[in-house]
Amino acid sequence: MIDWLEQLTALPSVAGHEDAVIGWVRRWVGRRDDLRVVSDPGGNLVITQKRRSRRVPVWITAHMDHPGFVLKDDLGRGRVAYEFRGGVLDAYFIGSRVLFFGKDGHRSGQVESLERAGRDRSGVIQLSRSGAVVQPGDIGRWALPARQLGIRGGRLYAPACDDLAGVAAALTALDRLRRVPGAGHAGVLLTRAEEVGFVGAIAAASDGTIAPETRLICVEMSRSFPESPIGGGPIVRVGDASSVFSPWLTDAMAQAGRALADRSSTFTFQRKLMAGGSCEATAFSAYGFESTCLCLALGNYHNMGDLTGVEAGKSQATVAPEVISIDDYRGLVKLLVRSVELAEQGRNVLRDDLDAHYLGLKGMLSS
């Protein structure tokens, strides 16, 4: 479980350039002869089991991209033009170092300028004098010192937890579910270009990739706040900055969390709105699918170190590794496995409880 998590969160990936993650996932599926993987017209990956099932499909979804740079043009004398894809405050750019991934290795550089046109950001990076040859189409991410990365103190510090830790959790849950009798309806959908506005999710929702009856459990890494702390357990996310999710399906996730907590004194979970951003559950809901979200509290959201301090004007903007709790991650995988079972049942648990309550007390209405 943790090996896959560390491997995936170390991979470079930018919206529209998720090739390293796609290759890793295809190799992972290729080692399991009971799974199949196909690409839809938008390049999203759909992983399903070969055993047949008449149950309603339940798919765990996650996105394969992370905010980052795309090299656009060679300007000469070691200067290159870039495009940035994803949400990072402008204050983090000028002077920060970037690591580009060429065919033969890495080459670092420093952000020299930043221009904004609406949501689009672009500018110039001065490359270091040595390193691999990089060319238009290569991708880059913030250059983070190796000493800052890895697992320590029960936490993972990585270049890209959002949402590659979600990809790892989805695959780990499926790896367990494929061994569970009667769970052949469980699958995984991995989308592209989420960080530029759910582009892959919209493609999957509108081009027939997802059957109308499919229930979707989105996995995300969401910015941590004092009321949603790292280490507080996986989070049943009832909504985001844009919308709220399927009520009965969200309640089923909470029921799964309570069932796990009843069985184990060490399992904890949270139930929160998490309005610090928006996620694909909003997009899927808008297209008429039953969808909800499970997430982990994320530190240094989108590699923005001390974001709260920077927003308040109290701290200098410095890029940093994203951070999640290992215990939260393990709990997320457990919650995903349990949630798939309850999501398939299609029961409105709250309605069932209210009906039982009403049957026991409706007599007082006639007194």
N, C-alpha and C positions, 0 to 999 in steps of 0.2 A: 504493500500500500504506500509506504513512505518513499520507496525507491521511485515509483511512478510519479509521485507528487514532485519530488526533487527534479527528476528528469524533465518533466513537462514545463515546470515553472522557470526553467533555465533556457528554454528555447526562444529564439527571436521570432516575433510575429507581429504583423501590422495589418490593419484592414486592407483586404485585397491581396495580401502577400502572406498567407498563412501556411505556406508550403512545408516548412519544417514540422509544424504540428500535424498537418495532414499526413506527411510521410510517417511520422512516429505512430499515429493512430492506425494507419493501414498495416504497418508491421505488427502492431499489437493484435489486431484482429486476425491477421494471417497466421498467428500461432495458435488459433483456437478454431478447430474445424467445425464447431457447432454454431459459429457466428458468420454473418455475411455483412459486407459494407458496400454501399453504393453511393455515388455522387448524384445529387439532383441537378437540374439545369443551372442552378446558381452556384454550384460547387460545394454546397453543404454536404456533410456526411451523415448518412442514415445507417445505423448499425442495428440489425435485428437478429433474432435467433432462427435457426433452420427448423426447429421443431414446430409443429403446428399448434395453434391455439385458437379457440373460438371466442376467447374473452376480448373485451374492449381493449385496444392497445393503450398502454401507458408508456410514454416516452419521457426519459430524463433528458433535459436539454442544457447545453452550455455553449458559450461562444469561444472561438479559437483565436481571436485577435486581442491585441493590447495596444494602447496608445504608443505611437512611435513615428519615426522619420522614414520618408521615401526620398532617395537621391534622384533629383530630376535632371540636372545638367552639370557638366564639367565646365567651369568658368575659367580654368587655367590657373597656373601658379598655386596649385593645391587648394583652390577655393571651389566649392560646389554649391549649387542651389538645391534647396530641400523643400519638401512639403511635409507638414506635420498632420497626422490623422489621429484625432482623439481629443479628449477634454483635459487640458492642463492649463493652469493660469499662466498668463504672459510673463509674470514675474520670475518664473523658473527657467526661462530660456537663455537670455544673454549671459555669456560667460560660462555656461554649463558645458560639460564635456559629453560627447556623443560617441558611441561605438558602432561603426558600420560593419556589416557582414558581407564580404566579397566571396567570390568562388574559392579563393585560395587562402582565406583567413580574414583577420580583422584589421581595421584601421580606425584610429580615433581622430577626433577633431573637436573644435570648440565653436559654439554658436556665436556668430559675429553679428547677426542682425535678425530681426523678426518683423514681418509685415502681416497685417490682418485685413482680410476682406470678408466681412460677415463672420461665418464660422470657420472659414479657411485660414490657415496660417502657413506662411512660407518665409524664406529668408536665405541667408548664406552661412555656410560653415567653413572655417579654415581647417583643413586637414593637417595632421602631423606629417613630418617629413618622411617618416618611414612607416612601413606596414604594407598590407596586401593592396593590390590594385582593386579599386572600387569603381563602379560605373553606374549610369542611370538604370534605375529599377532595383538597385540594392537597397536593403532596409537597414535602419539603425535604431538604437535605443539609447537611453541614458547610460553613460559609462559609470559603473558602480564598482568601487574597489572590492577585490575578492575577500578581503578581511571583513567586509560588512555582510557577506552572504553566508547562508547555511543555517543549520539548526542549532540553537542555543537557548537555554532557559525555557525549554518547552515551546518555543516559537520558531517558525520558519521565516527567514528573511530572504526574499527572492526577487529577481528582476521583474517577474510578472505573475503575481497570484491571480489577478483579475484578467481573464477568467480561466487561466490554465489550471489553477487549482480546482476550478469547477469541472473542467474536462477530466482531470484525474479522478475526482470523486464520482463522476458519472460512470466512467469506465470501471472503477473498482466496484461500485454497486452492481453494475451489470455482470461483472465477473462472478459475483456471489449469487445473483439472481438466476444465472443460467444453470446453477446446480440445484435450484429449488423446484420441487415438483409443482406443476401447475402455474409456473411463472413464465411460460413461454411467450406471453403477451408483452413482456417488458422489453423495451428497446432504448436506444440513445439517438438523439439528434444533435449534431455539432454544427453550429452555424458560423458564418463568416461576417466580417464587417459590421459587427454590433457597435463598435465604438464611434461610428460615423452615422448612427441613427437606425440601428436594427435592420440594415439592408438585407443581410442573409435571411433573417427571420421573416421579413416581409415577403421575400421571394418564396420561401418554403410555405408560407401561409397562403399565398395567392396562386401558386403554380401547380397545386395538386400533390405536393410532396407529402402532406399530412392528411390522412383520412379524416372526414368531418367528426367522427365519433372519438377520435384520439384524445386522451387526457394528457396534459403536458405539465411536468414538474420542472420548472426552470431552476438552475443552480447558478448562484451569483456570489461574488465577493462585494460587499457593500460597505461604504465608509462607516467606520466606527464613531459613535458618539458616546458621551458619558452614560446615557440611558441604554446603550447597546454595546457593552464592553467586550473587548477581546478577552476570551477565556470564560465568557458567560454561557458557552454552549452554542450549538447551531441555532439559527433563527428561522422560525416560521414567519415569512415576510407577508403581511396582509395587504401591502400595497407599496407604492413608491411615490415619487414626486409628481407623477402624471395620473395615476389611477389606483383603484383598488382591484383585487383579483377575485376569481371565482369564489363566492362565499362558502359553498358546501365543500369544495375541493380544499380550500385553505383550512377549513375546520377539520377535514380528514387528516391533514398534516399535523395539526395540533393534537388530534386524538392519538396519532401514531407516537408523537412525542410523550404524551402522558402515559401511554402504555409502556414505553421503554423506561420512563422514570419510575413507574410502579414496580418494574422488574429489577431495577438496578439503582442503588443509592448513589452511584457515581455518575449516572447520566443526568445531565441538565440540558434544558433548551430554553430559548427565548421566543416570545411572540411580539413582533414589533412592526410598525409602519415602515421604517427605513426610507424616509423621504429625502435622503441626500442625493439621489439620482434616480434615473428610470431604468427599467430592465425589460427583457424580452417578453415577460409575462404580460406586460401592458400591450405590446404589439399583438401577441397571439389572442388576447382577450378582445382587442379591437376588431380582429378578423373572425370573431365568433367561436373561438375554441375555448373549452374549459381549461384554464391554466392558472397556476399559482407559482410561488417561488419559495425555495429554501436557500438561505445564504449564510455566509460567515461574516463576522465583523472584521473589517480590514483596516489596518493601520497604514499610514503613508499612502493613502488612496491615489492611484495613478502616479505613484512615485513622487508625490508632493510631500516632502518632509515638513513636519509641524504645520500642517495646513491651517489648523485653527489659529495658531499664532500669526501666520502670514496674513490670513484674512482680517485679523484684528489689527494689523500693522505693528505687531510686537516682535516679529521674528523675521530674519532674512530668509528668502526663498532658497532652499537647497534641495536638490533631488536626493532620494533615498530609496532603499529597497522597500517593497511592499511587505507587510507583516500579517501573518495569521497564527492562531494557536493550533498546535498539533492536536491537542485534546479536542478542540472544537471540530477539527477536520475529521478525526476518527468518529466523533459523534454524528457528524453530517452523513457519513457513509451509512452508519447504522440507521439513521432516520430515513434516508432515501430508500433503503431496502424495505423497511416496515411501511413506508408511505405508499409504495407501489401497490402493495396488497390492498390497502384501504381505498386508494384511488380507483382501483378496478371495480370495487363493489358498487360504486355509484350511489351509496347511501348518504342521505342528508342526516347525519347523526344528530344534529341539533333538533331537526324536525321530529325525529323519532323520540327524543327525550321530551319534547314539548307535548307530543301526542299522548305519551304515557302519563305525563303529569296531568294533562287535561282529563283523561279517562278516570283518574283517581279522584279528581276534585270537581268535576262538572256538576255533580249533584247539588252543590251549594248554590248554583245559579237558579234552581227551581224552588229554593226554600223561601 
